Every structure is written in structure tokens, then in C-alpha cells.
Amino acid sequence: MPRAIYTSEAESDLRQITVVNKITARVLALFLVGSFFTIIGGSNASAAPADATRGVFETPLSANNLDPSAFAAWVDGKESPMPQNDGPRHCVWTQTTHPEWDGVDFGESKQPGIRHLRIGFKTPLLLGAILVRGGGRLSVLRSTATYPGDLADDGQWSPAERIKDGKISSDEVGREEFAVWVLSPKTTVRAIRFTHVASPTETTYHGWLGGAFVLGTRMFNAAANATVATGSHNDAAARLNDESNNGTWGAWDNGPDGGAQIVSPEHPEWVLMTWPQPRQLLGVNLLWAGFSAAEVQR
């Protein structure tokens, strides 16, 4: 992975994005956790032609391409199938399905240490990034390894990296964290592996994956290093881009009882994000968005 992925110069004069709420009914709380993405270099232009017609945030993964037989966990030296009746669809977004609300536990054991979760695809996908909540560390099956891959053999798996606190990191993603794992350019993926290393001080030792969304383009979350201001409840504005789930109900809102005015085109709620230097943004992705319509301006 290029080590300058987060220092590249912008090609446009983009300095800020404003998100304007246009709900016309009174709202008690507008929940908005923003993830703003930008291309970080590299290209997956060699993907199948059908991929070229998709939006940049549309996953190339179809529900039929998930492989239930590869959905397994490893702990205490043993591999076992995951118990979910709906298989990996329980925790992975596809073009037509979404995960369940509770995610999946993996690696149940009374012993601390390493545990893994594997998700496989019937046919390989050309991937650039994977958006997750939780899951620990992420790695992908090397093209030289035999599918579905030995969960215990680190040599069969290539680790992904992410941007954390402005630095390249392979740290685990915790239960309350959102993160974007970035893969090497032109990575063909047949299986992905999540790893949690439980310490003896943890109250429970299993790993947990809330959800995963695979993407065909390499990108990272550029919102994390932006400064945020809001028209209402500005003292909590930092929750918009802290990459945290904030306990779900602790996400930013426009006040305990809504804003001072009924939200309308004449009195919109707004969120402003600014960067110290111009940034070229690939698009805007909003998680836990508690409104029905918005305008994005630059």
C-alpha cells in the first residue's frame, strides 16, 4: 500500500461540504453519523464490465455469491461452522440484502487468545475497500492459497490496513467503531478473515462483527480529519465524524426535543465539514441518517 495515501494533493478547489436537512415535518432528533470518502489512489479498472455501471458505493457482491459452506469460525485450534441459519447474509451487505441488527459473535471460548471468522465467495471479486463495524482485524485470502483457506495459517492471508488517527494502522476495529479497511490495488478476493485477539482482562472473549460492506474502489474515510460545525447542538458536532457508533442512541442530533424551528426549506438543519487543505472527494456516505432528504453542496 502506498505510504502517502493520505497526503496526496487535491485536484479541485473543494474545501467544504454542507449537508442541509429538508424534512418538512417536525423531528425530535435527526441522527447523523457522517462518513465522507475519497479515492486514495490505485484503480480497479480491470473489474468486470458490469461493475462500471454501478455507483461508487454500490457493492459488487450479490447474495448468490456468498458461500454458506465457508462461513466458519476458529478458536482453540478447531474450526467450526457458524450457527446462523441465514449464513453470512446475517452480517454482510449484498446488492439485494442487508445484515441483521445483532451482528455475529465468533470464537466462543473460555480461553483468551486468537479467534477468527471467515466469509467466503463462490467466485472471486475485485475489491478495493471494506466498510465494517467491529470485527477486529481484517485480512483476505491470498490468491496462492487453496479456497476457502486455513484460518489458522497466517501465511495464507494478506492483512488489510486502515487510517486511524491520521496514521496507517492494522489495529483491531472495536465493537463501537466504524472503519474502512483498504486493500492493495487490484486485489482479487475469494475469502475474508476477521481476527480478534482476546486479552485475559476482557469480560467475554469472543469476537463480534456488526456488519461488512465490500466495495470495488479503494477509498478511505476523509471525514475523520475534518472540522465539523452544526446549526444546532454544535457542542456534540464531533460525534458526526469520530468513527464511533456512539452507543447507537448517542449519535449527534439537533437537540433533545429537536431544533428551535420546525425543519423546513426555510429553516433547514445544516452540517458543515471543512478541511485545512482542498480535498477531492469521491462521494458522501451517511450512516444512521435520521432524515428522509438532504442536499449536499460543495
Helices and strands as residue ranges (DSSP letters): E 16-21, E 33-39, G 49-53, G 63-65, E 66-75, E 78-81, G 87-90, E 104-106, E 113-134, E 137-141, G 154-156, E 157-159, E 162-164, E 167-169, E 178-198, E 207-215, E 219-221, G 222-225, E 227-230, G 234-240, E 270-274, E 283-287, E 294-297
